């Protein structure tokens, strides 16, 4: 049986070198449908190029927290926030702000719901180590997700760390990050395989894929463009250590 395959990625954060490596890997597997779970710009040096690329390559893009607040960056924001905002064109800022908040599909009889951070808000984070109540809320019908049937699988991004949590007949998974992974410093994405529509008797697979890329090349771009906060960004890319934790250790990230 020929299965439909969907590549799900998230959190590119202006890292075009990593994005192209992942999209090349997706294409090499013959996967034609790509879903992007948001945070395409910000933090990295080429948000504008990344936005253009996902608009072209992804069948679906949903809004992340950076996509939500970058278009509304105030004049008195930090140097970095102003830089990432100003690097985007007006049409790109408008496009990011208008992205949908969630996307539902049915694959091999399983209802799949995809969003950036949580069913509550793009600004509410659910970590890998979460409470049962937090997990239950990810499957709830909310203003963000709408009133559709309850999902069997929920996939999201935001925390930049891959995991798959299967319990009580429901699966919660995180696709990790393409451009800023903070579990191990290698970009990741998820492939769902099954029959679109279909029944629960059809095959179904969830696979995590890691794709190495040329970190040095992307770091060189950030330095060449004199991007603010390039040093902590570089440490994040090389070590997977979040910049807020770098202050408590050495080197800074």
Secondary structure, DSSP 8 states (H G I E B T S, - for coil): ---EEEEEE---TT-HHHHHHHHHHHHHTT--EEEE-S--SSSSS-HHHHHHHHHHH-SEEB--HHHHHHTT--TTS-HHHHHHHHTS-HHHHHHHHT-BSEEEEEETTEEEEEESS-SS-TT----SS--HHHHHHHTS--TTT-S----SEEEE-SSS-EEEEEETTEEEEEE--SS--SSSSSEEEEEEEE-BS--TTS--EEEEEEE---HHHHHHHHHHTT-TTHHHHHHHHHH---HHHHTTSSS--
